[in-house]
Amino acid sequence: AVEQYVTGYVVQLWYFQRGKNVGSASILRGFCVGLRWHLGSLALGALLMAITRPAHCLLSPLAANRNRGRPDQTANGRAEGHSSRLQCSGAEACSERKAVGAASCFHACWERFICYMHSNAYLVVAMDSNGFMAAAQKALSAMEP
């Protein structure tokens, strides 16, 4: 986390100083600023990234393919004319409902939390001095087309 923050800090110094040589002291300065003013954001980001990395690896391909080939999607993600509940009966229906419930729970977690956990958030922390969660949301919105 710290090395990504320091890299973002030095690059934004270079960029906003219009390409002037920022020198190697800027690396030490970025390290000191990161540890003094942004240690909480860096620690929180590192913890959340470590916790959510397995879920991110499993759910990101599913989220990318979610709407592919389905032109009848509405804005809220449900197909038009379809109920959000399964209409099944019998012993297999219970397991199907549980599987659909678990999948919808994972999808809701993805949309509300896990998709924001990205290492580009450290760059936004370096540039804007935002907290990690606000920086993660801003970084994700900048990456979306």
C-alpha positions as CSV (number, residue, x, y, z in Angstrom):
1,A,0.0,0.0,0.0
2,V,2.8,2.4,1.0
3,E,4.7,1.9,-2.2
4,Q,1.7,2.5,-4.4
5,Y,0.9,5.6,-2.5
6,V,4.5,6.9,-2.8
7,T,4.5,6.2,-6.5
8,G,1.2,8.1,-6.9
9,Y,2.5,11.0,-4.8
10,V,5.8,11.4,-6.7
11,V,4.0,11.2,-10.1
12,Q,1.4,13.8,-9.1
13,L,4.2,16.1,-7.9
14,W,6.0,15.6,-11.2
15,Y,2.8,16.2,-13.2
16,F,1.7,19.3,-11.4
17,Q,5.2,20.8,-11.5
18,R,5.0,20.6,-15.3
19,G,7.7,18.0,-15.8
20,K,10.4,19.5,-13.6
21,N,12.8,17.2,-12.1
22,V,11.3,16.3,-8.7
23,G,14.5,14.5,-7.4
24,S,14.9,11.5,-5.2
25,A,14.0,13.5,-2.1
26,S,10.4,13.4,-3.3
27,I,10.3,9.7,-2.7
28,L,11.3,10.2,0.9
29,R,8.9,13.1,1.2
30,G,6.0,10.9,-0.2
31,F,6.9,8.2,2.3
32,C,6.9,10.6,5.2
33,V,3.6,12.2,4.1
34,G,2.0,8.8,3.6
35,L,3.0,7.6,7.0
36,R,2.1,10.8,8.8
37,W,-1.1,11.9,7.2
38,H,-2.5,8.8,5.5
39,L,-1.4,5.8,7.6
40,G,-5.0,5.0,8.5
41,S,-6.2,5.0,4.9
42,L,-3.3,2.9,3.8
43,A,-3.8,0.4,6.6
44,L,-7.5,0.2,6.0
45,G,-7.0,-0.2,2.3
46,A,-4.4,-3.0,2.7
47,L,-6.6,-4.9,5.1
48,L,-9.7,-4.6,3.0
49,M,-7.8,-5.5,-0.2
50,A,-6.4,-8.6,1.5
51,I,-9.8,-9.7,2.8
52,T,-11.7,-9.0,-0.5
53,R,-9.1,-10.2,-3.0
54,P,-10.4,-13.8,-3.2
55,A,-14.0,-12.6,-3.7
56,H,-12.8,-10.1,-6.2
57,C,-11.0,-12.8,-8.2
58,L,-14.1,-15.0,-8.2
59,L,-16.8,-12.4,-8.8
60,S,-15.2,-10.0,-11.3
61,P,-15.5,-12.5,-14.3
62,L,-19.1,-13.1,-13.3
63,A,-19.9,-9.4,-13.1
64,A,-18.2,-8.8,-16.5
65,N,-20.3,-11.4,-18.2
66,R,-23.6,-10.7,-16.3
67,N,-25.3,-8.7,-19.1
68,R,-23.6,-10.1,-22.1
69,G,-26.1,-11.3,-24.7
70,R,-29.1,-10.1,-22.8
71,P,-30.6,-7.1,-24.5
72,D,-33.8,-7.2,-22.5
73,Q,-32.1,-5.9,-19.3
74,T,-33.6,-3.0,-17.5
75,A,-31.8,-0.4,-15.4
76,N,-32.2,-2.3,-12.2
77,G,-30.7,-5.5,-13.6
78,R,-33.8,-7.6,-13.8
79,A,-35.1,-8.9,-17.1
80,E,-38.4,-7.4,-18.2
81,G,-41.4,-9.5,-17.5
82,H,-39.7,-11.9,-15.1
83,S,-40.3,-12.3,-11.4
84,S,-37.5,-11.9,-9.0
85,R,-38.5,-15.1,-7.2
86,L,-38.2,-18.7,-8.3
87,Q,-41.5,-20.5,-8.7
88,C,-40.5,-24.1,-7.9
89,S,-41.8,-26.9,-5.7
90,G,-40.3,-30.1,-4.2
91,A,-37.0,-30.9,-2.5
92,E,-34.9,-29.6,-5.4
93,A,-36.7,-26.2,-5.3
94,C,-35.3,-25.5,-1.8
95,S,-31.7,-25.9,-2.9
96,E,-32.4,-23.9,-6.1
97,R,-33.9,-21.1,-4.0
98,K,-30.9,-21.2,-1.7
99,A,-28.4,-21.1,-4.6
100,V,-30.3,-18.2,-6.2
101,G,-30.4,-16.4,-2.8
102,A,-26.7,-16.9,-2.3
103,A,-25.9,-15.7,-5.8
104,S,-28.0,-12.6,-5.4
105,C,-26.3,-11.9,-2.0
106,F,-22.9,-12.2,-3.6
107,H,-24.1,-9.9,-6.4
108,A,-25.3,-7.3,-3.9
109,C,-22.0,-7.5,-2.0
110,W,-20.2,-7.0,-5.3
111,E,-22.1,-3.9,-6.3
112,R,-22.0,-2.3,-2.9
113,F,-18.5,-3.0,-1.6
114,I,-16.1,-5.5,-3.3
115,C,-15.9,-3.8,-6.7
116,Y,-14.5,-0.7,-5.1
117,M,-11.5,-2.5,-3.6
118,H,-8.8,-1.6,-6.2
119,S,-5.2,-0.5,-5.8
120,N,-5.9,2.6,-7.9
121,A,-7.5,4.0,-4.7
122,Y,-4.1,4.7,-3.3
123,L,-3.4,7.0,-6.2
124,V,-6.6,9.0,-5.5
125,V,-5.5,9.2,-1.8
126,A,-2.2,10.6,-2.9
127,M,-3.8,13.2,-5.2
128,D,-6.9,14.3,-3.3
129,S,-6.2,13.3,0.3
130,N,-9.5,11.4,0.5
131,G,-10.2,8.5,2.8
132,F,-9.7,5.1,1.4
133,M,-13.4,4.3,0.7
134,A,-14.1,7.7,-1.0
135,A,-10.9,7.3,-3.0
136,A,-11.9,3.8,-4.0
137,Q,-15.3,5.0,-5.3
138,K,-13.6,7.8,-7.2
139,A,-11.0,5.5,-8.7
140,L,-13.6,3.1,-9.9
141,S,-15.8,5.8,-11.4
142,A,-12.7,7.1,-13.3
143,M,-12.0,3.7,-14.7
144,E,-15.5,3.0,-15.9
145,P,-16.3,3.9,-19.5
